[in-house]
Amino acid sequence: MTQSNESTEPEAAPDPGGSYARRLLHRWLVEYNPLYLLSAALVLVGTFLCSRGLADEESLHGPLGVAAVAEIYAACLIGGAALLMRIGQRRPAVMLAMLTVLYQWDLTLHTERTPYLGSWAAAAWIVVFVGKLYALAWAMKIRLSRSATAAAILAAVGLGFFPIQLHGLAPGQAGALVAVWVFALGSLLPSSAVTSLAPLEGWGATVLARAVRVAGIVSGLLVSLHLLLWSSQQGIVLSALLPVAPLLVVRRVRSEIRVWALALGTLSFVGATEPAAFSVTALLAAAALALRALAPSLPMERRTAQAAARPEPPYRASGADAPSEEPEVVVTFVPVPVDPDATARLLAGAVFGVYLSAWTAGWSGGSWPAHVLALDVLLTAVVIAAAWKARVRVGLAPLLGTYLHFVAQAGLVPVPRSLVQWGASAVGLGFALLVGSLVTSYRLRATSPESTRGHAPMTP
């Protein structure tokens, strides 16, 4: 997640000519007001107690009323943050914004009751969520990138509708659906950004970066808590989430060899340990390879010269005492150049990942499923079209392997059983490799071996 900002206007500071008591009250009731946190805690405890007390009444109006109180309080937090921002009190405004982030992710567990309330309750909660998201951005004078907005809305859609939809699915199917959802969220985060519409520089930019980072971490933790609650209530197989982490790393490694090692290693591990999750893992691997080919990104650290020389300021430093330069490392995600040949290989791998996902749908272990003729013909057409039109021939080798497996599975070529048959097969394969090597040497006879090493040929 990246943070961008523009230039600044200083935060309003207390009158230096005021009395000590007045300056002390300003520090503890304006800059570091603990009553905001106490207020949020009291409302949360109150809604929790009301929810527990109304649970025995078997009425839908009670839970809806509790959820409405929490949403109204969140709206008040947003309004308070907007007011504080516009009177120059940015520090307490950030505190209210952080409290709003907590309430944004359904602390009252309203979404867990949507199976009893109906889809309309989930849809209403999502609409309110989106409204609060844009209202909070307006209040804090920030702009969310499209990726950040899409990630937040996608997370809200999952929280709202998954408790309803997962009821009718088997544990493995529910785990696969959640894995796809988590992978989509993780794929959106690297390109997410928050831009300050108010002028900021120096310490203000650092506070923005830290606030965005904390908001992202808190949001991830709260969404994970909802996920764990679903798992305990509905028996979701969370093992389907294990392949998500290595596949999300595919976009962030520099070497193409590591990309293929991550993708193929994850598929092999899942095929050996969780074959029921192989189909969805192949689909996620295809998506990871396609994202690597089309929209790769790598983390890059940026540190200013002043940041390297200055010590970290105290946490409670005032705006006047804070350094004017950014005193920390800012991590951003930058595009990775991918050459056309690597792009072709990655996209070919993505095509075969989709093929594997469709071919193994419903497979839960044992021997590989039977080939589907229509699926094999479609794969053949795609690979041949790519080789003919785009000169991408890298997919011909795995296509040949697919047909060899089909021939062996169909029993069109007898499998050696005796020592004589195995010996004859080895002899035939040896002759084939010899002929293939000679043909390759003849076709590449005009290629200078020194030219492939990056230097001029040696002369006698």
Backbone hydrogen bonds, N-H to C=O, Kabsch-Sander energy under -0.5 kcal/mol:
donor,donor_aa,acceptor,acceptor_aa,energy
2,T,192,S,-2.5
4,S,194,V,-2.4
9,E,199,P,-1.3
12,A,88,G,-1.1
18,G,15,D,-1.7
23,R,19,S,-2.4
24,L,20,Y,-2.5
25,L,21,A,-2.5
26,H,22,R,-2.2
27,R,23,R,-2.0
28,W,24,L,-2.1
29,L,25,L,-2.4
30,V,26,H,-1.2
31,E,26,H,-2.1
32,Y,27,R,-2.2
33,N,30,V,-0.5
36,Y,33,N,-0.8
37,L,33,N,-0.5
38,L,34,P,-2.1
39,S,35,L,-2.6
40,A,36,Y,-2.3
41,A,37,L,-2.3
42,L,38,L,-2.5
43,V,39,S,-2.3
44,L,40,A,-2.2
45,V,41,A,-2.7
46,G,42,L,-2.7
47,T,43,V,-2.6
48,F,44,L,-2.1
49,L,45,V,-2.6
50,C,46,G,-2.4
51,S,47,T,-2.4
52,R,48,F,-2.3
53,G,49,L,-2.4
54,L,50,C,-2.2
55,A,51,S,-0.8
57,E,54,L,-1.1
58,E,55,A,-0.7
59,S,54,L,-0.6
64,L,60,L,-1.6
65,G,61,H,-2.3
66,V,62,G,-2.3
67,A,63,P,-2.5
68,A,64,L,-2.3
69,V,65,G,-2.1
70,A,66,V,-1.9
71,E,67,A,-2.1
72,I,68,A,-2.5
73,Y,69,V,-2.4
74,A,70,A,-2.1
75,A,71,E,-2.2
76,C,72,I,-2.0
77,L,73,Y,-2.2
78,I,74,A,-2.2
79,G,75,A,-2.4
80,G,76,C,-2.6
81,A,77,L,-2.5
82,A,78,I,-2.3
83,L,79,G,-2.2
84,L,80,G,-2.6
85,M,81,A,-2.3
86,R,82,A,-1.7
87,I,83,L,-0.8
87,I,84,L,-0.6
88,G,85,M,-0.9
89,Q,84,L,-2.7
90,R,88,G,-1.0
93,A,89,Q,-1.2
94,V,90,R,-2.4
95,M,91,R,-1.6
96,L,92,P,-2.1
97,A,93,A,-2.1
98,M,94,V,-2.2
99,L,95,M,-1.9
100,T,96,L,-2.1
101,V,97,A,-1.9
102,L,98,M,-1.5
103,Y,99,L,-1.9
104,Q,100,T,-1.7
105,W,101,V,-0.8
105,W,102,L,-0.8
106,D,103,Y,-1.0
109,L,106,D,-1.3
113,R,110,H,-1.5
114,T,111,T,-1.2
116,Y,113,R,-1.6
117,L,113,R,-1.4
118,G,114,T,-3.1
121,A,118,G,-0.9
122,A,118,G,-1.0
123,A,119,S,-2.7
124,A,120,W,-2.4
125,W,121,A,-2.1
126,I,122,A,-2.1
127,V,123,A,-2.2
128,V,124,A,-2.3
129,F,125,W,-2.4
130,V,126,I,-2.5
131,G,127,V,-2.2
132,K,128,V,-2.6
133,L,129,F,-2.2
134,Y,130,V,-2.2
135,A,131,G,-2.2
136,L,132,K,-2.7
137,A,133,L,-1.9
138,W,134,Y,-2.2
139,A,135,A,-2.6
140,M,136,L,-2.3
141,K,138,W,-0.8
142,I,137,A,-2.5
143,R,195,T,-2.9
145,S,193,A,-2.5
149,T,145,S,-2.5
150,A,146,R,-2.8
151,A,147,S,-2.5
152,A,148,A,-2.2
153,I,149,T,-2.5
154,L,150,A,-2.7
155,A,151,A,-2.3
156,A,152,A,-2.1
157,V,153,I,-2.6
158,G,154,L,-2.1
159,L,155,A,-2.3
160,G,156,A,-2.4
161,F,157,V,-2.6
162,F,158,G,-2.0
164,I,161,F,-0.8
165,Q,161,F,-2.8
166,L,162,F,-2.9
167,H,164,I,-0.6
168,G,165,Q,-0.8
169,L,166,L,-1.2
174,A,170,A,-2.9
175,G,171,P,-2.2
176,A,172,G,-2.1
177,L,173,Q,-2.3
178,V,174,A,-2.3
179,A,175,G,-2.1
180,V,176,A,-2.1
181,W,177,L,-1.9
182,V,178,V,-2.7
183,F,179,A,-2.4
184,A,180,V,-2.2
185,L,181,W,-2.1
186,G,182,V,-2.6
187,S,183,F,-1.9
188,L,184,A,-1.3
188,L,185,L,-0.5
189,L,185,L,-1.3
191,S,188,L,-0.7
192,S,189,L,-2.0
194,V,2,T,-1.7
195,T,143,R,-2.6
196,S,4,S,-1.6
197,L,141,K,-2.9
198,A,141,K,-1.0
200,L,7,S,-0.9
203,W,323,P,-0.8
204,G,201,E,-1.5
206,T,202,G,-1.6
207,V,203,W,-2.4
208,L,204,G,-2.1
209,A,205,A,-2.3
210,R,206,T,-2.6
211,A,207,V,-2.8
212,V,208,L,-2.5
213,R,209,A,-2.1
214,V,210,R,-2.8
215,A,211,A,-2.6
216,G,212,V,-2.2
217,I,213,R,-2.3
218,V,214,V,-2.9
219,S,215,A,-2.3
220,G,216,G,-2.3
221,L,217,I,-2.3
222,L,218,V,-2.4
223,V,219,S,-2.4
224,S,220,G,-2.1
225,L,221,L,-2.1
226,H,222,L,-1.9
227,L,223,V,-2.0
228,L,224,S,-2.5
229,L,225,L,-2.0
230,W,226,H,-2.4
231,S,227,L,-2.2
232,S,228,L,-2.1
233,Q,229,L,-1.8
234,Q,230,W,-3.1
235,G,231,S,-1.5
237,V,171,P,-1.4
238,L,236,I,-1.1
240,A,237,V,-1.1
241,L,238,L,-2.0
242,L,239,S,-1.3
244,V,241,L,-1.1
245,A,241,L,-0.7
245,A,242,L,-0.5
247,L,243,P,-1.5
248,L,244,V,-2.0
249,V,245,A,-1.1
250,V,247,L,-0.6
251,R,248,L,-0.7
252,R,249,V,-2.0
253,V,250,V,-0.8
259,V,255,S,-1.4
260,W,256,E,-2.3
261,A,257,I,-2.3
262,L,258,R,-2.6
263,A,259,V,-2.3
264,L,260,W,-2.8
265,G,261,A,-2.1
266,T,262,L,-2.1
267,L,263,A,-2.1
268,S,264,L,-2.6
269,F,265,G,-2.5
270,V,266,T,-2.5
271,G,267,L,-2.6
272,A,268,S,-1.8
273,T,269,F,-2.1
274,E,270,V,-2.3
277,A,274,E,-1.8
278,F,275,P,-1.5
281,T,277,A,-1.9
282,A,278,F,-2.7
283,L,279,S,-1.8
284,L,280,V,-2.3
285,A,281,T,-2.6
286,A,282,A,-2.2
287,A,283,L,-2.1
288,A,284,L,-2.5
289,L,285,A,-2.4
290,A,286,A,-2.3
291,L,287,A,-2.5
292,R,288,A,-2.1
293,A,289,L,-2.1
294,L,290,A,-2.4
295,A,291,L,-2.8
297,S,251,R,-1.4
298,L,334,V,-2.6
300,M,332,T,-3.2
302,R,330,V,-1.8
308,A,304,T,-1.7
309,A,305,A,-1.0
310,R,306,Q,-2.1
317,A,314,P,-1.6
322,A,318,S,-1.4
330,V,302,R,-2.1
331,V,329,V,-0.5
332,T,300,M,-2.4
332,T,330,V,-0.6
334,V,298,L,-2.9
334,V,332,T,-0.5
343,T,339,D,-2.3
344,A,340,P,-2.4
345,R,341,D,-2.2
346,L,342,A,-2.7
347,L,343,T,-2.6
348,A,344,A,-2.2
349,G,345,R,-2.4
350,A,346,L,-2.0
351,V,347,L,-2.2
352,F,348,A,-2.1
353,G,349,G,-1.9
354,V,350,A,-2.2
355,Y,351,V,-2.0
356,L,352,F,-2.6
357,S,353,G,-2.3
358,A,354,V,-2.4
359,W,355,Y,-2.7
360,T,356,L,-2.4
361,A,358,A,-0.7
363,W,360,T,-2.5
373,L,371,H,-0.6
376,D,372,V,-2.4
377,V,373,L,-2.6
378,L,374,A,-2.2
379,L,375,L,-2.3
380,T,376,D,-2.4
381,A,377,V,-2.3
382,V,378,L,-2.2
383,V,379,L,-2.5
384,I,380,T,-2.6
385,A,381,A,-2.3
386,A,382,V,-2.2
387,A,383,V,-2.3
388,W,384,I,-2.2
389,K,385,A,-2.9
390,A,385,A,-0.6
390,A,386,A,-0.9
392,V,386,A,-2.2
393,R,391,R,-1.0
396,L,393,R,-1.6
399,L,395,G,-1.5
400,L,396,L,-2.2
401,G,397,A,-2.0
402,T,398,P,-2.0
403,Y,399,L,-2.0
404,L,400,L,-2.3
405,H,401,G,-2.1
406,F,402,T,-2.0
407,V,403,Y,-2.5
408,A,404,L,-2.4
409,Q,405,H,-2.8
410,A,406,F,-2.4
411,G,407,V,-0.6
411,G,408,A,-0.5
412,L,407,V,-1.8
413,V,407,V,-0.8
422,W,418,S,-2.2
423,G,419,L,-2.4
424,A,420,V,-2.7
425,S,421,Q,-2.2
426,A,422,W,-2.2
427,V,423,G,-2.3
428,G,424,A,-2.4
429,L,425,S,-2.4
430,G,426,A,-2.2
431,F,427,V,-2.2
432,A,428,G,-2.2
433,L,429,L,-2.3
434,L,430,G,-2.1
435,V,431,F,-2.5
436,G,432,A,-2.5
437,S,433,L,-2.3
438,L,434,L,-2.3
439,V,435,V,-2.4
440,T,436,G,-2.2
441,S,437,S,-2.5
442,Y,438,L,-2.2
443,R,439,V,-2.5
444,L,440,T,-2.0
445,R,442,Y,-1.1
447,T,444,L,-1.3
452,T,448,S,-0.8
452,T,449,P,-0.5
453,R,450,E,-1.3
454,G,451,S,-0.8
455,H,450,E,-1.3
